[in-house]
């Protein structure tokens, strides 16, 4: 895109220069000389003037004048150059939809950028994916009764190894990403292809929605997944005491105003990738939770401990939008007393049945089912 902007600027400048009357050889100079009719070459021309004069001769030697759409006539090449260049600012260009100058190159570059995004994501997400893949079948979820271990009696329920390994990977990812953001020029190029980066984390959330027993239409899927992953609009559907799962999105803005710009750019780049990987981890963990076949009382306590542990990890990372509020809500649902959960599910039936509300309702029903709570 930056190359296209620079080309448009060059075309715009060239169109303006072709209208510059200073490039015309004055008549008295053209007719001066011993013979009275011999044209003389100017003493000197800079590169811009030479380029413009060549453009004039190459584009439209007959000097055809055409209407530019405003009732004013300009040379045909000037009108064409201005059409290709588009509006005179990047903001105006963004608002004014215009065809790309190099569509094939843009398409190839976009496909390359998506491939690179997917590759980086798969490298960063491979370890959490491996640890979370088989957790739905762990026998610990079926445990009933009180804990029998002295360690549990002394310290409460501890997070299980699989979730601590995921948390340690997320914390180590910060140091792994920082070297790739240390070069200012490379970082600038990378930031140009970060648009739509969240799309690489869609798949775990699609599977979570399916595991909860819902589906989105193909037309609305993209928007609904973004709403679900964003999480900000979901909190109003939760219990009154569950809003602590909502991240404070803007609490760091004032503190960072005096930071070094390069440091802020590096932090923003790392946080973008932490956000994407964190979303994928959250979606996969929620999906695996929905696929647990049975949840005993002790198993529910283990699950709540695991979910709260990963929430604390995301809080420590300090990435905007994390931890996702659904993590805290599910952690509370699995240990909520039966009557309260049953009442909440019944009350949900009278609420607005938007896509987000329906996903939450189905998740509540699934939790009640695996806990053997009749509705």
C-alpha positions, 0 to 999 in steps of 0.5 A, a space after each residue: 500500500 505504501 508503494 501505491 500511495 507513493 506512485 499516486 503522489 508521483 502521478 499527482 505531482 506529474 499532472 500538476 507539473 505538466 500544467 506549469 507554464 514555466 516549462 514553456 519556452 518564452 516566445 521572445 527566446 524562441 525567436 531570438 538569434 541571428 536569424 530571428 527564427 531559430 529556437 534556442 535551448 534554455 540554459 539549464 533544466 532540472 530533472 523534474 522539468 526534463 521528466 515533465 517535458 518528456 511526459 508531455 510529448 509522450 502522453 499527448 503530442 496534439 495537446 487535446 483538451 478534455 473536461 475533467 468533470 468540473 467544467 474545466 478543460 485540461 490536457 487529456 494526460 493531466 485528467 488521466 493522471 489525476 484520475 489514476 492518482 485519486 484524492 490528494 490525501 491518504 485519508 481521502 483515499 481511504 474514504 474514496 473507494 478506488 480500484 488499485 493501480 496494481 491489482 495483480 501485485 496487490 492480490 499476490 502481496 495479500 496472499 503472501 501476507 496471509 501465508 506469513 501471518 498463518 505461518 507465524 501464528 502456527 509457530 506461536 500457537 503450536 505448543 498451546 494447541 498440543 497441550 490443550 488437544 486432549 484435555 476433554 478426556 482427562 479422568 480428573 473431570 469425573 472426580 467427585 467428593 473432597 480431595 484426598 491429597 495433603 497438598 490439596 488440603 494445604 494449598 487448595 486446588 492447584 492448576 494442572 500441568 497442561 494449563 501451567 505449560 500453556 501459561 509459561 509458553 504465553 509468558 515466554 512468548 513476549 521475549 520470543 517476539 521482541 527481537 523481531 520488532 527491534 529493527 525499525 525499518 523491518 517493523 514498519 514493513 511488518 505493520 503494513 500487513 497486520 490488517 486482519 491478523 485476528 482472522 488466523 484465530 477464528 478456527 478455535 472460536 468456530 469450533 467453540 460455537 459448534 461445541 456449544 451447539 450453535 452455528 452462525 450463518 455464512 453471511 453473519 459469521 465474520 461479524 459474529 465471531 468478531 463480536 464473540 472474540 472481542 468480548 466487550 458486548 458479552 458482559 451484559 449477558 452474564 451474572 451481575 457479579 461476573 463483570 470482573 472478567 471484563 478487561 480494563 481496555 483503556 487503563 494504560 493509555 494515559 500512562 504510555 503517552 510519554 513513552 519513546 515512539 519506537 518502544 511503543 511501536 515494538 510493544 504494539 507489535 508484540 501485543 498484536 501477536 499476543 492478542 491473536 495467540 491469546 484469543 486462539 488459546 482462549 477459544 480452544 480452551 473454551 471449546 475443549 471445556 464444552 466437550 468434557 463429557 462429565 464433570 464431577 464436583 471435584 473435577 469442576 473445582 479443578 476446571 475452575 482452578 485451571 481457568 482462573 490460572 490462565 486468566 491470571 496469566 493473561 492479566 499479567 501479560 497486560 494485553 488489551 482485551 484479555 483475559 476474555 470475560 467468558 473464561 471467568 464466566 465459565 469458571 464460575 458456572 462450573 462451581 455455581 450451586 445447582 439452584 442458581 445455575 438452574 434459575 439463571 438458565 431459565 431466566 435466559 430463555 426470556 432474554 433477547 435471542 441474539 447470536 451472542 446471547 444464544 452462544 452463552 445460553 447454550 454454553 450454560 446448558 452444556 455446563 448444566 448437562 455435564 454436571 448432571 443438573 436437570 433443567 
